[in-house]
Amino acid sequence: MLIRVGCEVAFTCPRPAAMVLMLYLHPTRAPTIKKPERLESEPWLPISEYSDCYGNRCARAVAPAGRVLFRNDAIVEDCGLPDLQVPNAPQQNVEELPHEVLLYLLASRYCEVDSELKDLSWTLFGGFQPGWPRVQAICNYVQQYIRFDYMQARANRTAREAYAERTGVCRDYMHLAITFCRTLNIPARYCTGYLGDIGVPAPPYPMDISAWFEAYLGGQWYAFDARNNTPRIGRVLMARGRDAADVALTTTFGENQLQSFKIWTDEVASY
């Protein structure tokens, strides 16, 4: 299966401003790219690249005063299969976890592991079998507990606030699920990327970047989605981190105003 993915984002700035952009596909997707991606800007700007501490591919640029547009587009090959399901994947003891995984047990900007959610998580999920069944129980709960509402979206809502307010968008579902996992000693990390409507009815709102999370079970990472809570086809990873703070698509160090934002992810026949 071939999937065309891409994004376009435009800003206006009253004066030049440095920017960090996470508009590339994740390096693990490189072997599947059939039509190479190319990050472009209007007007043309020099763009440099680097890898952050999580292994994400990032760009740097200085936006001029006025309007600036960034665009990236690629075609990737996908297996066409739904998310892998391994119901017997076990939970490892903390002392058995690799060093690099321990980070994803700790509190982060939007995932307050050290809050009252810790006691709550053991009350809600302590009775489930450790491992995949427990993570799935978390997803079942979060999907039913939070009401999806674009009009209630805000960039600074934490897992604790999502629990209190019971509303949000995909990032809020993931932050709450990640926090529950971590309080139960299950490493969990935040993912952002493209997820089209392949194999499911198209939703009645514009395409957007999606969020999901990965839990570390039985020695490897598996994708979970507390919002959709069903195996999906065609997840195309862009970035991973502790939570949404680590994977912002754009970070501008100066005054700016978002002018437009477009996302596309479509199955195509050829390239």
C-alpha positions in Angstrom: 0.0 0.0 0.0 1.2 3.5 -0.9 0.2 6.5 1.2 0.9 10.1 0.3 1.4 12.2 3.5 2.2 15.9 3.9 1.6 19.1 5.7 1.6 22.8 5.1 1.7 25.5 7.8 1.9 29.2 7.4 2.7 32.0 9.9 3.0 35.8 9.9 5.7 37.3 12.1 6.0 41.0 12.9 9.8 40.6 13.0 12.3 37.8 12.2 12.0 34.8 14.6 14.0 31.6 15.0 11.9 28.4 14.5 12.3 24.7 15.2 10.3 22.4 12.9 9.3 18.8 13.4 7.7 18.3 10.0 9.8 15.4 8.8 9.0 11.7 9.0 10.6 9.8 11.8 14.0 8.2 10.8 12.6 4.7 11.3 10.3 5.4 8.4 13.2 6.1 6.0 13.3 2.5 4.5 9.6 2.9 3.5 9.8 6.2 1.8 9.2 5.8 -2.0 9.0 9.5 -3.0 11.5 11.4 -0.9 10.2 14.1 1.3 11.5 17.6 0.9 10.9 20.4 3.4 10.4 23.7 1.5 9.6 27.2 2.4 8.0 30.3 0.8 9.9 32.5 0.6 13.0 30.3 0.3 14.9 30.1 3.6 18.1 28.2 4.5 17.0 25.2 6.6 19.4 23.2 8.7 18.7 19.7 10.2 19.6 18.0 13.4 18.5 15.0 15.5 17.1 15.7 19.0 17.7 13.6 22.1 14.8 11.3 21.3 16.0 10.5 17.8 13.5 12.8 16.0 14.6 14.5 12.8 14.2 18.3 13.3 14.8 21.4 11.2 15.9 25.0 12.1 15.1 28.2 10.2 14.7 31.9 10.8 11.3 33.1 9.7 11.4 36.6 8.1 9.1 39.4 9.1 5.8 38.9 7.2 4.3 35.7 5.9 6.2 32.4 5.8 5.0 29.0 4.7 6.6 25.6 5.3 5.5 22.5 3.3 6.6 18.8 3.3 5.3 16.0 1.2 6.2 12.3 0.7 4.9 8.9 -0.4 5.5 6.0 1.9 4.9 2.3 1.6 2.8 0.6 4.3 2.1 -3.0 5.0 -1.6 -2.3 4.9 -2.2 -4.2 8.1 -3.9 -2.9 11.2 -1.8 -2.2 14.3 -0.1 -5.3 15.7 -2.1 -7.0 18.5 -0.2 -9.2 21.0 -2.6 -9.8 23.9 -0.1 -12.0 25.8 2.7 -9.4 25.8 3.9 -9.3 29.4 4.8 -6.5 31.7 8.5 -6.5 32.8 9.6 -5.7 36.3 11.2 -2.3 36.6 14.6 -3.7 37.5 14.6 -5.7 34.2 13.9 -2.7 32.0 16.7 -1.3 29.7 18.3 1.9 30.9 17.0 4.0 28.0 13.4 2.9 28.8 13.3 4.1 32.4 12.8 7.7 31.3 9.3 6.8 30.2 8.3 5.9 33.7 8.9 9.4 35.0 6.7 12.4 35.3 6.8 14.9 32.4 5.3 18.3 31.5 1.8 16.9 30.7 1.9 13.6 32.5 1.9 14.1 36.3 2.8 10.6 37.5 3.3 12.0 41.0 -0.2 13.3 41.3 -3.4 11.7 42.8 -3.7 9.9 39.5 -1.2 7.3 40.9 -3.6 6.0 43.6 -6.5 6.2 41.2 -4.8 4.1 38.5 -4.1 1.3 41.0 -7.8 1.4 42.1 -9.0 1.3 38.5 -6.6 -1.0 36.8 -4.7 -2.9 39.6 -7.1 -5.9 39.2 -6.2 -6.4 35.5 -3.5 -8.8 34.4 -0.2 -7.0 34.1 0.9 -6.4 30.5 -1.2 -6.0 27.4 -4.6 -6.6 29.2 -3.8 -3.8 31.7 -2.8 -1.3 28.9 -5.9 -2.3 27.0 -8.1 -1.7 30.0 -6.6 1.8 30.3 -7.4 2.5 26.7 -11.0 1.3 27.2 -11.5 3.5 30.2 -9.9 6.6 28.7 -11.9 6.4 25.5 -15.1 6.2 27.3 -14.2 8.7 30.0 -13.1 11.7 27.8 -15.4 13.4 25.4 -13.8 14.4 22.1 -14.3 18.1 21.3 -12.2 20.2 19.0 -13.8 23.3 20.4 -12.5 22.5 23.9 -8.9 22.0 22.7 -6.1 23.9 24.4 -2.4 23.5 24.3 -1.6 23.4 28.0 -4.1 20.8 29.3 -2.3 18.2 31.4 -3.4 14.6 32.1 -4.7 15.6 35.6 -6.8 18.4 34.0 -8.0 16.1 31.3 -9.3 13.8 34.0 -10.9 16.6 35.9 -12.5 18.2 32.8 -13.4 15.0 30.9 -13.0 16.6 27.5 -10.3 17.2 25.0 -8.6 16.0 21.8 -6.4 13.1 20.9 -3.4 14.5 22.8 -5.4 14.6 26.0 -6.5 11.0 25.6 -2.9 10.0 25.2 -1.6 12.0 28.1 -4.1 10.5 30.5 -3.4 7.0 29.2 0.4 7.5 29.3 0.1 8.8 32.9 -2.0 5.8 34.0 0.6 3.4 32.4 3.5 5.1 34.1 1.9 5.0 37.5 1.5 1.3 37.0 5.2 0.9 36.1 4.5 0.4 32.4 6.9 2.6 30.3 4.8 4.7 27.8 5.8 7.4 25.3 3.9 9.9 23.2 3.8 9.6 19.4 2.7 12.0 16.7 2.2 11.5 13.0 -0.2 10.9 10.2 -3.2 8.6 10.4 -5.7 8.7 7.5 -9.1 7.2 7.2 -8.1 4.0 5.5 -10.5 1.2 6.4 -12.8 3.4 8.5 -15.5 6.0 7.8 -14.2 9.5 7.2 -14.8 11.8 10.2 -16.8 15.1 9.7 -13.9 17.4 10.4 -10.7 18.4 8.6 -7.6 16.1 8.6 -5.2 16.8 11.4 -2.0 15.4 12.8 -2.8 12.4 15.1 -1.5 11.3 18.4 -1.1 7.8 19.8 1.2 6.2 22.4 3.5 3.3 22.7 3.8 1.0 25.7 6.9 -1.1 26.4 5.8 -4.7 26.9 7.7 -7.9 26.6 10.9 -6.2 25.5 9.5 -4.0 22.7 7.2 -1.0 22.0 3.6 -1.5 20.8 1.2 1.2 19.5 -2.0 1.9 21.4 -4.6 4.5 20.7 -6.8 5.6 23.6 -9.0 7.8 21.4 -9.9 5.5 18.6 -9.2 2.3 20.6 -9.3 0.1 17.6 -6.4 -1.3 15.4 -5.9 1.1 12.5 -4.2 1.0 9.1 -1.5 3.4 8.0 0.1 5.1 11.0 3.0 7.1 9.7 5.3 8.2 12.6 6.8 11.7 12.7 8.1 12.0 16.2 8.3 10.4 19.7 8.8 11.9 23.1 7.8 11.9 26.7 4.6 13.9 25.9 3.4 16.5 23.4 5.9 19.1 24.7 8.7 17.1 23.1 7.1 16.7 19.7 5.6 20.1 18.8 5.4 20.4 15.0 6.6 24.0 15.2 8.2 26.1 17.9 8.7 29.8 17.3 11.0 31.9 19.4 9.2 35.1 18.9 5.9 36.7 18.2 3.9 34.9 15.5 0.4 34.2 14.3 -0.8 31.0 12.7 -2.4 31.7 9.3 -3.2 28.2 7.9 -2.6 24.6 8.6 -3.3 21.7 6.2 -2.7 18.0 6.5 -3.1 15.2 3.9 -2.8 11.5 4.1 -4.3 9.5 1.2 -3.8 6.1 -0.3 -2.4 6.4 -3.8 -2.0 3.9 -6.7 1.5 4.9 -7.8 4.2 7.5 -7.6 
